[in-house]
Amino acid sequence: MKEILVDSNVILDVVTEDKRWYEWSSATLSKLAGEHVLVINQVIYAEVSI
């Protein structure tokens, strides 16, 4: 399976249930998770852990 790097903004949209982006971000992650492996790197981990 192909790996997809998930941007920290997309993760934060879902975690915070952002009013503007939650629907798009969660739907896109769900779709991609069925077809690819979703990954993050150390920078993205650091950005969402604060």
C-alpha positions as CSV (number, residue, x, y, z in Angstrom):
1,M,0.0,0.0,0.0
2,K,1.1,3.5,-0.7
3,E,1.9,5.8,2.3
4,I,0.2,9.2,2.6
5,L,1.8,11.8,4.9
6,V,-1.0,13.5,6.8
7,D,-0.5,17.2,7.5
8,S,-0.8,18.5,11.0
9,N,-3.6,20.9,10.1
10,V,-5.8,18.0,8.9
11,I,-5.2,16.1,12.2
12,L,-6.0,19.3,14.2
13,D,-9.2,19.9,12.2
14,V,-10.4,16.5,13.2
15,V,-9.2,16.6,16.8
16,T,-10.6,20.0,17.5
17,E,-13.7,19.5,15.4
18,D,-13.0,22.7,13.5
19,K,-16.3,24.2,12.3
20,R,-15.0,25.0,8.8
21,W,-12.7,22.0,8.0
22,Y,-13.9,19.1,10.1
23,E,-16.2,17.6,7.6
24,W,-13.7,17.7,4.7
25,S,-10.7,16.6,6.8
26,S,-12.5,13.6,8.4
27,A,-14.1,12.5,5.2
28,T,-10.8,12.7,3.3
29,L,-8.9,10.8,6.1
30,S,-11.6,8.1,6.1
31,K,-11.4,7.7,2.3
32,L,-7.6,7.6,2.2
33,A,-7.3,5.2,5.2
34,G,-9.3,2.6,3.2
35,E,-6.8,2.8,0.3
36,H,-3.5,3.8,1.8
37,V,-1.4,3.8,5.0
38,L,-1.6,7.1,6.8
39,V,1.6,8.3,8.3
40,I,3.1,11.2,10.2
41,N,6.7,12.2,10.8
42,Q,8.5,13.7,13.8
43,V,7.7,17.3,12.9
44,I,4.0,16.6,12.5
45,Y,4.0,14.6,15.8
46,A,5.6,17.6,17.5
47,E,3.2,20.1,16.0
48,V,0.1,18.2,17.2
49,S,1.5,17.2,20.6
50,I,1.6,20.8,22.0
